[in-house]
Amino acid sequence: MKEIKRVVLIVLDSCGVGELPDAFKYGDQGSNTLSNTAKAVDGLHLPNLQRLGLGNIASISGVEPQDKPLASYGKMAEVSPGKDSTTGHWEMAGVILKKPFPVYPNGFPDELIKRFEKAIGIEVLGNKPASGTEIIKELGEEHLRTSKPIVYTSADSVFQIAAHEEKIPVPRLYEICQIARELLTGENAVARVIARPFVGKPGSFKRTDGRKDFSLPPPEKTILEILQSKGIKIIGIGKINDLFAGRGISRSIHTRDNQDAMDKLIQTIKEEKEGLIFINLVDFDMVWGHRNDIQGFAKGLEDFDRRLEEVLDLLQTYDVLIITADHGCDPTTPSTDHSREYVPLLIFGKKLKKRVDLGTRISFSDISATLADIFGVQGTGKGESLWREIHDR
């Protein structure tokens, strides 16, 4: 019988811990999502993350370093260029990109938009970078009059399509997103096409939980596919399935928000006794980080910390818990974009060593290499495994 049978990998989307050395190339000097957020609210109350060792990784007001943290701790740099969720998650899974995904600070090329309009049989509105909530305020009423879908982007590599559910039903919205995905190739191969359905009336439009991401598939085999090919079950909770275009995912669980995601994580831990449970908590990014909502971000961290206690109580002797992030999105800076940051790394297990200082890892792909060692498979060849450092035997 394998000593470790299950790994729970939690990604706190956007929860970076300080600027990377090349942050200046991205305009992210001074970004430090967790530390700056904590300072702005006069300290965070995160007792469970504190006892694991989060305060040993970075100076976070209210989260004191521990003499005897329960977890091993460190931080990871990103080798791949960029600072988006797809790049970060792919690197964790053992795929390192050589060039960033394309972005469109001035909107998409006219020629591309014309081809898209021809393919879907109707003109579009927008075609510019915008906040998703703001653009439906701006163009939602015109969309209701004309039925023209709203196309917009952001600082991320995304082609987003918003539509009112009464004008463009969700199944049709997904169809036109798939059409866009097939058009967006080559130099315009954006990381994700995102369906953004909404409901309501002018002045009170509200996005629904019908969001769906149409991602590029990873260009190489990930650790998820390798594990799955060896009969190891991979459960993706939240946007994990979308980020990997379904590759290497045995079971996908949709979530509405962080609280719903934690409910489903806890239920999954009770149900699935083996394999990899891989969860992304997106609200830190989508709801608070991009909107510079410092108070919301801080409360979200404290809410997660309370739910983390439930997770810790459920862990068995055959479990490993890994907590990390995919990039930063510092709500205290003027930018509403992601930030190029180190990410925290906490690894806990009842059979693992405690309080090992893992230092600064040079790539997120160390997670992939570690997963390969835990499950006894040949990895992707990327990253350096941490298993010997944290394992007692």
N, C-alpha and C positions, 0 to 999 in steps of 0.2 A: 504493500500500500504506500502511495506517495505521502511524504511527510506534509507537504503543502498541497492542498487540493483546490483552493479557491483564492482568487485575488480580487479585491474591490479597489478599483482605480477611479478616484474622484477628481475631476477637473473643475476648479473654481474659475470659471471663464473670466479672464481679464484681471485676475488678482496678482499682478506683478509685484516684485519687491525691489525695484530700483533699476535705473537706466543701465543698459548695456554700453560697453565702450564705444560702439558705433551709433549710439542713439542720436548723435548730432546729425547724422546723415538723414534722419527721418524727422528732424525738428523736435525731438523728444527730450532735450536736455532738461534735467530737473524732475523728470517723471519718476514717481515712486508710489504706486497705487495704494498699497496697504499702509505704508508709513505716513504718507501725506493725508490720507483719509483719517487715520487715527488722530493725527495732530489737529486736523481741522475740527474734530468733534470733542477735543479734550480727552481723548483716550477711548479705547475700545474695551469691552468686557467679553473676552473670549476664553473662558477658563479651560475648556477642553482642548482647544488648539494650543493654549499656553502650556498645559501639562504634557502635550505631545512634543513641544519644542519649537513652536512657531517663533517665539521671541528670541530663540537662539540663532535664527537665520538672519533677522533684520531688526533694527531698532523700531519697535512699534509701540507707541504710547498706550499704556494700559496692559500690554502683553509682556510680562517680565520674562527674561531668560531664566531657565531652570537649571539648577545644579545637577539634577538627575531626571532629565526628560524621559518620557516613556518611549519615544520614537527615536530613530536615527534621523538626522536632519541635514539639510544643505540647500543649495540653490543651483539652478541650471541655466546656462546660456543657450541661445538658439544659434545654430550654425547657418541654417537656411536664411536667405534674405527675405525680408518682409516681416509683418507683424499681425497676421490674421489667424483666425481659428483653424482654417484648413491647413495652413503651413505648420502651425504648432502641433496639431493633433497628428498629422502625417509624420512629423519628425519623432514624436513620441513612439510611433508605431514602426520606426526604422526607415523612413523615406526622407532623405535630405535633398532639398531642391537646390538647383544651381542658379536659378534666376527667379525673381518674384513674379507673382501673377500680375497681369496688367490692371491698371486703375485708370479712371476717367474723370479727372478733376473738372473738365469742361463738358461733360456729357459724352455720349457715344457718337462715333462718326455718322454723318448724315447717310452715307451709303449703306452702312449697317442697319440703321433704323428703317430706311426705305425697303431693304430686303425683308426685314422683319414684318413691316406693315403689309407688304405684298403677300407674305406667307400666311398671315392671320386674317387678311381681308378687311382690315380697318386701320385708320390712322391712330397714332398714340398721342398722349399728352405728356408734358414734362420734359423728359430727357435731360436731366441735370442732377448734380449731387444735392441731396436733401435729407432732412430728418423724415423718417417714415410717418410720424404723427403730423408733422407740419405740412407735408406735401398733400396729404388727404384733406387737411383744412383748406389749403390753397386751391386745390384742383378738384376736390370731391364733388362740388356742386356741378361744375362743368362736365365731369364724368357722368353724373346722373342724367344730365340733359342729352349727352351725345353717345354714351356707352363706350367711349374711347378709353382703353386701358391706360393707366398712369405708369410710365416707365421712369425710374430714377436709379441713382447709384449713391455711393458714399465714398469715404476715403478707403474703404475695403474694395476688394476685387469682386464686386457683385453687380448683377443686373436684376433689379427688383421690379416686380410688376404688381401694382395695387389695383384692386377692383372691388366694387360693391357687390355683395353676394346676390342682390336682386337684379343687377344689370348683367353681370357675368357670373353665372353659377360657378361654385368652386371646382367641379370637375372640368368645366371649360377653361377656367383659369389655369388649372394644372396642365391642360393640353397646350395652351399657348406658351406656358413656361417650358414645356418639353420642346416645342418648336424653337424657342429662343436658344435652348441648350444645344440643339443640333446646329444652329447657325453660328454659335459662339465658339469657333475653333481657331487654330493657328495663332496669329498674333492677337486675336480677340478672345482667346480661351480664358474667360474669367473663371475664378474659382467656383462661384456659385450663382445660379439663377434662383431667385427666391420669390415664391408666390406669397402675396400679402393681402388676403381678403379682409374686407371690413364691412361693417353694418352701420345703421343709424341714419340720422338726418343731418343736414348742414348745421354746423355748430355743435354737434354731438356725435360725430363719427367715432367709431371705436373699432380697432383691429381685433380680429377674432383669433382663436387658437388654431385656425386652419392653415397657418404658415406651413409651407413645404419647401425644402431646399433641393435643388437639382444640381448636384455637385459633379465636378470632373472626377473620374476614377483615379486613384493613385497611379502614377506611372510605373511603379514597381510593386512587387509583392510585399505586403506588410506583415508584421508579426501576427496580426489578427488572422490573416489568411493561412499563415503557416500553422498556427495553433488549431484553427478550424479543420485543416486538412489532416491533423493528427487525432481528430475526434474530440477536441476540447471545445466546449460550448462557449460562445461569445455572446453576451447579452449587452446590447447597447441601449442606454436610457437617455432620453432627451435627443439632442441633435447628432449623436454619434453616428447613427445609421446614415444620415444625410451627408455628413462630412466625408464618409468613406464610400459614398455612392452604393451602399449596401454590401460592399466587398468585405468578406470575412465576418459578417454579422449573422449569427444563428437566430437571434430573436431580437426584435426591435420594439421598444416601449415608448410611446409618445407621451409627452408631458406638457402641461399648461404653463407652469411656472416653477420656481424653485421649491416651494412647499409641496406641490404635487409631485415633483421629481423625487424629493426626499421620502414622501409616502411610498412611492413606487420602488425606490431603492430598498427601503426597509422590508417591504413585502417580498421583493425579489431575493433578498438575503435569506428570508425565511423559507422560500420555495426552492431556490437553486443552490445545492450544496457543493457543486463543483464548477470549475471553469473560471472565466474572467467576466466580471461585472464592471462595465465601463460606462461612467455617467458624466455628463456635462451639465453644470448648473449655469444656465445662460443669463439669468436676470442681472447678475453683476455687470454684464456687458450690455445687454439689449435694453434693460429697463433703467439702470442707474448710471453706468459708466458713460455711455454715449450721450446721455442727457445732463451730464455734470450734476447729478443728484447726489451730493455728498451725504446728506442725512439718510437717504434711501440706501445708499451703498453700505453705510455703517450699520444700519438696522439689519440689512440683509446678511451681513457677516455675523452679527450676533444671533439672528434667527438660525442660520446654518449651524453655528456652534452649539446651540441648544439641541438641534436634531442630531448632531454628531454624537452626542452622548448615547442616543438610542442605537446608533450604528455600533459604537464601541461595545455596548452591552450584549449585542448579538454575535460578536465575533467569536469564533471557535479556535481551538489550538491549531487547526489546519489552515487558518486564514492569514492572508497578508493584506494590509490596508495601505494604499499609496494615495497621498493627497498632493496635488500640484496645480498648475495653471498653464495657460497656453500663450499668454502675452499680458500686457498691461492695458488699462484704459483709465488713466488717472482722472477722477472727476474733479480734482482741485485745480487743474490747469485750464487755460482758456480753450485748448483744443477739445473737440468732442470725438476725436479719432482714437484708435488704439495707440498704445505707446510701446516702444521697443524696450523691453525690460527683461531682467532675470525673472525666473519664476521660482516659487518655493518648492521644496521637496521634503515631505515627511513620509517615512516608511515605518509601519508598526506591525508587529505580530507577536503573539504570545510565545512563539518559539524562536523569535529573533533577538539579536542583541539590542540593547537599549543604549541611548545617548552616544551613538557613533556619529562623529562629525564627518559628514560626507564631503564637506568642502564645496568648492565651486566646480560643477561638472561642465564640460565644454560643449555638451550637446544634450538636447532632450532625448535623443535616441538611446541614452543609457537606460531609459525605462524599457525600451524594446529588448535590449540585450539582457536585462535583469529578468524580464518575463520569460525569455527563452530558457534561461538557467532554472528558473523556478519550476517550469513545466517540463524541463528535460528535452527540449527540441533544439534543432539547429536554427539559429536566428537569421536575421537579415544581413549580418556582417557589419552593421553599423552600431556604433556606441560601445561603451565599456560597461560590462555587467557590475552591479554593486553586490551581487549575491555573496561573494566570499567575505566582503566587509561586514555584512549584517547578519550572516548566518552562523550559528554557533558550531555547526558540525562541518 
